[in-house]
């Protein structure tokens, strides 16, 4: 296949069975991603449960633009641009904390945590047409929430959050409804990974674990009772496992482990019953959702393994946020979500599972970061720039709702993410 006529022809960079490697290596394309995706699309800022108390805040970015997610003294969660209305300095200098006011340390303008400008030093220096109520912190152009997940868009118009999420919304429900009261606690902290590679490498790949994480799979096979093991020799990533990949549209994709987990439900419930008050958790789920739905949610274990394009993934117990730094540098934030209304032993198990795979000394996440860096290095060899992503294309099926479905090791997820990328990049 010939190379694109021009790298600005983004639609031509993504073919049904392959992708041009320039989308991972070209700085000019990255700049357009910032403009067309991260400064326009719906991005997940975080979860309201990170801010349990009035005044709690977290400073972050939408693309390159600094913002503050804060629970105001009135209890409402808002997302403000982290920028003084006077000279433009950031007014929130720490990543997390609690504050009634945000102060610009350049000239002392003070803002309430609900946004209004509270105080200006030397107000007599301004004329009669200066009104403090005109100079509060600037809200992001659009903000919306679903099940406590806070999304924001820097574009004043566009699709609604409901339209953006589409069929993927129900997988946010699965994450939340692992709690019998449908709520979570996101105050345990955060694990960070920063790697020298492109942001589009992160997550939703069921093809690599047999090679990258072989020692982890071997350990799963030797133990019994974990919910990731399935009935096919304890290998949830085997084509014969019954597990699936799903392209949900708009770039949202899923590694669907439910078939294998339901086949392993009795062993998993037996493991939960060995925990202190584990039986209480099972009964609480049955009471809250009914036995059939309760068992399904227990099998999911709050792990939909879903990617909400472009920057949110719910994997294991974590809320994962992807932050592009440059074309070849990415930061990933991983917030463990603990369940409300459950015994402490259940949350302890969730944390230990998170640490064992995703922590700094975990068995999985550090390997992924290493391979992403090697991937970026290899992509510098551009004599043949096309990457082949056809695994499972010949057996992929389309369901009535438009969802594309493949086997767990198929590249349905990669193709789905790239279709979402091409769609957003085509919107001028």
Secondary structure, DSSP 8 states (H G I E B T S, - for coil): ----S-TT-HHHHEETTEEETHHHH-HHHHHHHIIIIITTS-EEEEEGGG--STTEEEEEEETTEEEEEEE-TTS-EEEEES--TTT---S--SSEEE-SEEE-TTT--EEETTS-EEE-TTGGGS-TT--GGGSS--B-SEEEEETTEEEEESSSSS--HHHHHGGGHHHHHHHHTTSTTS-EE--S--EEEEESS-GGGSS--SSSHHHHTHHHHHHHHHS-S-TT--TTTT-TTSGGG--EEEEEETTEEEEE-HHHHHHTHHHHHHHHHTSTTHHHHHHHHHHHH-HHHHHHHHHHTT---EEETTTEEEETTEEEEEEEEETTEEEEEEEE-EETTS-HHHHHHHHHHHHHHHSTT-SSHHHHHHHHHHHHHHTT--SS-EEE--TTGGG-EE-TTS-EEEETTSTHHHHHHHHHHHHHHT--
